[in-house]
Amino acid sequence: MSEKNREGKRTARERMLEERAAEEARSKRKKKLIIGGVVLAVIAAGVITGVVVQNQRSKPDTPVAHPAGTIGDKNLVIPDGPANAPSVLTVYEDPRCPACGTFEREFSSTVNQLENQGKLYGNYHIVSFIDRSLGGKGSKYGANALACAQDAGKFREYHDVMYKNQPEETSDSFGDKSTLIDLAKQVPGLDSPTFESCVNDNKYAGWVSAVQQDFDKSSYKSTPTILLNGTPIYPKNGEEQISPENLAKWVDAANAGKPLGTVTSATPAP
C-alpha cells in the first residue's frame, strides 16, 4: 500500500491523538529548556531565577477589560449554552492548536446539540501559548477576535468558523487581522465596523494575557484539555476513548434524574 493510501485511512481521531502527543512533547522539551536556563541563571547570578520564570508567563495589562457575558474569577471564561444545564463541559484551547482544530471539527456539532438540548453548559478558556512557543501573534489575535465575537453574541458561530478554517500551526495566518475579519463574513450579523475595530485595535489584549496567565498557573499543560463536570475526558474517560457518541453517552449518564437546563433564543433547541 502506498504512503498516500495509508495516510488516507488515518481517522480524524488518530490525527487528533497524534497532534496532542506532539504538543505534549513540545511542552516537555520547552520545560527542559526552561529548567536548564534557570539552573544556569542561578549559577551565574543567583538572583534572576524569578525573572527567568516570569518571562515565560503572560503579563496582563491592567485594568483588564473583559468581553460581555464572561464568567468566573476575573471574568476569564466564555460561556455557551444554558447556565443551569446539569453538566458542564470545560474546554481549554488555543486558536493555533492543531489538535484543538481536529477536536472541534469532529465534536462541535455534538457539543452544540447537547447545549441546545439543555444538557450541557460550555465553559471556554481561550489560551494563547503557541505564540510563545513558535513565535507570531495568531493565538493572541485569534483569542481577541473570539472575545470580540462574544461581545457581539456570536461566539459559538465564529468559534466554529475559525476552527473550520484553521491554518497550519506554523503558518500563523491568524496573525493577520484581516484574515480574522474576513472570517466574520461567514457569520451572519457579525461583520460590522464594531467588530472590525475590536479586532484591529486588539481591544481585549489584556484579557487574553490574563486568560493565559491563569492557564500557566493551572495544572494543565497542553491543549485541548477537556473536562466533563471537572473530570478529564480527553483523550479518554477512564478506559473509554472519547468519541462524539461516547461524549453524548457520558453526558446522559451524568445527567440521569436531573432537570435539563433552560434553553433560550441564544441556545435554540434543534
C-alpha positions in Angstrom: 0.0 0.0 0.0 1.3 3.5 -0.9 2.1 6.1 1.7 -0.7 8.2 0.3 -3.2 5.4 0.7 -2.1 4.7 4.2 -2.5 8.4 5.1 -6.0 8.3 3.7 -7.0 5.6 6.1 -6.0 7.5 9.2 -9.0 8.6 11.2 -9.6 12.1 12.4 -9.3 10.7 15.9 -5.9 9.2 15.3 -4.7 12.5 13.9 -6.1 14.3 16.9 -4.3 12.0 19.3 -1.0 12.3 17.4 -1.3 16.1 17.4 -2.0 16.1 21.1 1.1 13.8 21.7 3.2 16.1 19.5 2.1 19.1 21.5 2.8 17.4 24.8 6.3 16.5 23.5 6.9 20.2 22.6 5.8 21.2 26.1 8.2 18.8 27.7 11.1 20.0 25.6 10.3 23.6 26.4 10.1 22.7 30.1 13.6 21.2 30.0 14.9 24.3 28.3 13.4 26.5 30.9 14.8 24.4 33.7 18.3 24.4 32.1 18.1 28.2 31.8 17.1 28.6 35.4 20.0 26.5 36.6 22.5 28.5 34.6 21.0 31.7 35.8 21.3 30.6 39.4 25.0 29.7 38.9 25.7 33.0 37.2 23.9 35.4 39.4 21.7 33.6 42.0 19.1 36.3 41.9 17.4 36.2 38.5 15.5 32.9 38.7 12.2 34.6 39.3 12.8 36.9 36.3 13.5 33.9 34.0 10.4 32.1 35.2 8.2 35.2 35.0 9.4 35.9 31.5 7.8 32.6 30.4 4.4 33.8 31.6 1.9 36.3 30.1 1.7 39.7 31.8 -1.9 41.0 31.6 -2.4 44.7 31.1 -4.2 46.5 33.9 -7.0 47.2 34.2 -8.3 44.2 32.2 -11.4 44.9 30.2 -13.4 41.7 29.6 -15.9 40.7 26.9 -19.6 40.9 27.6 -21.1 37.9 29.4 -17.9 36.3 30.6 -18.0 34.4 33.9 -15.8 33.1 36.6 -13.0 34.5 38.6 -11.9 37.8 36.9 -14.3 37.0 34.0 -11.9 34.8 32.1 -14.3 32.2 30.9 -16.6 32.5 27.8 -19.8 30.5 28.5 -22.0 28.8 25.9 -25.3 27.1 26.4 -27.8 27.2 29.3 -26.1 28.1 32.6 -28.5 25.8 34.6 -27.7 22.7 32.5 -26.9 19.7 34.7 -23.4 19.2 33.2 -20.5 21.5 32.5 -18.0 20.9 29.7 -14.8 22.9 30.4 -12.6 23.5 27.3 -9.1 24.9 27.2 -8.0 25.5 23.6 -5.6 27.7 21.6 -6.7 29.1 18.2 -3.5 27.8 16.6 -3.5 24.4 18.2 -4.0 21.7 15.5 -5.3 19.1 18.0 -7.9 21.6 19.1 -8.9 22.1 15.5 -9.3 18.4 15.0 -11.3 18.1 18.2 -13.6 21.0 17.2 -14.2 19.7 13.6 -15.2 16.3 15.0 -17.1 17.3 18.2 -18.5 20.8 17.7 -21.8 19.6 16.3 -22.3 17.1 19.1 -21.4 19.7 21.8 -23.7 22.3 20.1 -26.6 19.8 20.1 -26.1 18.9 23.7 -26.1 22.5 24.7 -29.2 23.2 22.5 -31.0 20.3 24.3 -30.3 21.9 27.7 -27.9 19.0 28.7 -24.6 20.9 28.7 -23.1 24.2 29.7 -19.9 25.0 27.8 -17.1 27.0 29.6 -14.3 28.1 27.2 -10.8 29.2 28.3 -9.1 30.6 25.2 -5.4 30.3 25.7 -2.5 31.6 23.6 0.7 29.9 24.5 1.6 28.7 21.0 2.7 32.2 20.0 5.1 32.0 22.9 6.4 28.7 21.7 6.6 29.2 17.9 6.5 33.0 17.6 3.9 35.0 15.8 0.7 36.5 17.1 -2.1 34.3 15.7 -3.0 32.7 19.1 -3.4 36.1 20.8 -5.1 37.8 17.9 -7.4 34.8 17.4 -8.3 34.8 21.1 -9.0 38.5 20.9 -11.2 38.0 17.8 -13.2 35.4 19.7 -13.6 37.8 22.6 -14.9 40.4 20.0 -17.4 37.8 18.7 -18.5 37.2 22.3 -19.2 40.9 22.6 -21.5 40.6 19.6 -23.3 37.5 20.9 -21.7 35.4 18.1 -19.0 33.4 20.0 -20.2 29.9 19.1 -20.7 30.7 15.4 -17.4 32.5 15.0 -15.6 29.9 17.1 -16.8 27.1 14.8 -16.0 29.0 11.7 -12.5 29.8 13.0 -11.6 26.2 13.6 -13.1 25.0 10.3 -10.7 27.4 8.6 -7.7 26.9 10.9 -4.4 27.3 9.1 -1.3 25.1 9.7 0.1 25.7 13.2 3.3 27.2 11.8 1.8 29.5 9.2 0.4 32.0 11.7 -2.3 33.2 9.3 -4.4 34.3 12.3 -1.6 36.8 13.0 -3.1 38.7 10.1 -6.1 40.6 11.5 -7.6 40.9 8.0 -7.9 37.1 7.9 -9.9 37.2 11.2 -12.1 40.0 9.9 -12.8 38.1 6.7 -13.9 35.0 8.6 -16.6 37.1 10.3 -18.2 37.4 6.9 -19.2 33.8 7.3 -21.2 34.6 10.4 -24.5 36.4 9.8 -24.6 39.6 11.8 -21.0 39.6 12.9 -19.2 41.5 10.2 -19.5 45.2 11.3 -17.4 48.3 12.0 -17.6 47.5 15.7 -16.2 44.0 15.2 -13.5 45.2 12.8 -12.4 47.9 15.3 -12.4 45.4 18.1 -10.1 43.1 16.1 -7.9 45.8 14.6 -7.4 47.6 18.0 -6.7 44.3 19.8 -9.2 45.5 22.3 -9.0 42.5 24.7 -5.2 42.0 24.6 -5.1 42.4 28.4 -7.9 39.9 28.9 -6.2 37.4 26.5 -3.0 37.7 28.6 -4.9 37.2 31.8 -6.5 34.0 30.5 -3.1 32.6 29.5 -1.6 33.6 32.9 -4.5 31.7 34.6 -3.7 28.7 32.4 0.0 29.0 33.3 -0.9 28.7 37.0 -3.1 25.7 36.5 -2.0 22.0 36.4 -2.9 21.8 32.7 0.0 21.9 30.2 -1.4 21.2 26.8 -4.5 21.8 24.6 -7.1 20.7 24.1 -7.9 20.0 27.8 -11.5 18.8 28.1 -13.3 18.3 31.4 -16.8 17.0 32.0 -18.0 18.1 35.4 -14.4 18.6 36.4 -13.2 15.2 35.2 -10.7 15.0 32.3 -12.2 13.1 29.4 -9.7 13.8 26.6 -8.4 11.6 25.1 -10.0 9.1 27.4 -12.6 8.9 30.2 -11.4 6.0 32.3 -10.8 3.2 29.8 -13.2 4.6 27.2 -11.8 6.6 24.2 -13.5 9.9 23.6 -15.8 10.0 20.6 -19.0 12.0 19.8 -21.1 9.0 20.7 -19.3 8.4 23.9 -19.4 12.1 24.9 -23.2 12.1 24.4 -23.4 8.9 26.5 -21.3 10.3 29.3 -23.3 13.4 29.5 -26.6 11.5 29.6 -25.2 9.3 32.3 -24.1 12.3 34.4 -27.5 13.9 33.9 -29.6 11.0 34.9 -32.5 12.1 37.0 -31.6 15.8 36.8 -33.7 18.5 35.1 -32.4 19.9 31.9 -31.3 23.5 31.5 -33.4 26.3 30.3 -33.0 26.8 26.5 -33.3 30.4 25.4 -33.3 32.0 22.0 -29.5 32.2 22.2 -29.3 28.4 22.6 -32.2 27.2 20.3 -33.4 23.7 20.6 -32.7 21.6 17.5 
